[in-house]
Amino acid sequence: MSQASTPASAKPRLYVLQHVVCAWPFAFVIVGGAIGGACGGLAWAINIRIMSSARAAPVRYGLCALTGVVAAIVWFFAAMALAPVLASMLNR
């Protein structure tokens, strides 16, 4: 009798809590609009790959938190870089 097994390259399914941890950077949309959405979406995609990896659980959760912090920093500097451009466009 043959047992069905998953291929070694198949990614494990993530639990709901893991999806929440991966998606928390999407909160940047609330304060960051489109720039926050782009940074949050990119961080979410990275977090999904991290959470699907074979690393130890504390390392995965720590890296997901760090990814979100880096996304927040990128969002802040992108917003600061675009603020003068947008202000000059509105003053015309």
C-alpha positions in Angstrom: 0.0 0.0 0.0 1.3 3.4 -1.0 1.0 6.4 1.3 0.6 9.8 -0.1 3.3 12.1 1.0 4.1 15.7 0.3 7.2 16.5 -1.8 10.2 17.8 0.1 9.9 21.1 -1.7 6.3 21.7 -0.6 5.9 24.6 1.7 4.0 24.0 5.0 0.7 25.7 5.4 0.8 28.7 7.8 -1.5 29.0 10.8 -3.8 32.0 11.3 -1.5 33.5 13.9 1.4 33.2 11.5 -0.6 35.0 8.8 -1.4 37.8 11.3 2.3 38.1 12.3 3.2 38.3 8.6 0.6 40.8 7.7 1.0 43.3 10.5 3.0 45.7 8.4 -0.2 46.4 6.4 -1.1 48.7 9.3 1.2 51.2 7.6 -1.7 51.8 5.1 -3.6 53.6 7.8 -1.0 56.2 8.4 1.0 55.9 5.2 -1.5 55.6 2.4 0.0 54.3 -0.8 3.6 54.5 0.4 2.6 52.6 3.5 0.7 50.1 1.5 3.7 49.4 -0.8 6.1 49.1 2.2 3.6 46.9 4.1 2.9 44.7 1.1 6.6 44.2 0.4 7.2 43.4 4.1 4.2 40.9 4.1 5.7 39.1 1.1 9.1 38.8 2.8 7.4 37.7 6.0 5.5 34.9 4.2 8.8 33.6 2.9 10.4 33.9 6.3 7.5 32.2 8.1 7.5 29.3 5.5 11.2 28.7 6.0 12.7 25.9 8.2 14.2 28.3 10.7 13.4 27.9 14.4 10.1 29.6 15.5 11.7 32.3 17.6 14.0 33.3 14.8 11.1 33.4 12.3 8.9 35.6 14.6 11.9 37.9 15.3 12.7 38.3 11.7 9.1 39.1 10.9 9.1 41.8 13.5 12.4 43.2 12.2 11.0 43.2 8.7 8.1 45.3 9.8 10.4 47.7 11.6 12.6 48.1 8.5 9.5 48.7 6.4 8.4 51.5 8.8 11.8 53.1 8.5 11.7 52.9 4.7 8.2 54.3 4.8 9.3 57.2 7.0 12.2 58.2 4.8 10.2 57.8 1.6 7.5 60.0 3.0 10.1 62.6 4.0 11.7 62.5 0.6 8.3 63.0 -1.2 7.0 65.7 1.2 8.8 68.6 -0.4 7.8 67.4 -3.9 4.2 67.2 -3.0 4.2 70.5 -1.2 5.7 72.2 -4.2 3.0 70.7 -6.4 0.2 71.9 -4.1 1.7 75.5 -3.9 1.4 76.2 -7.6 
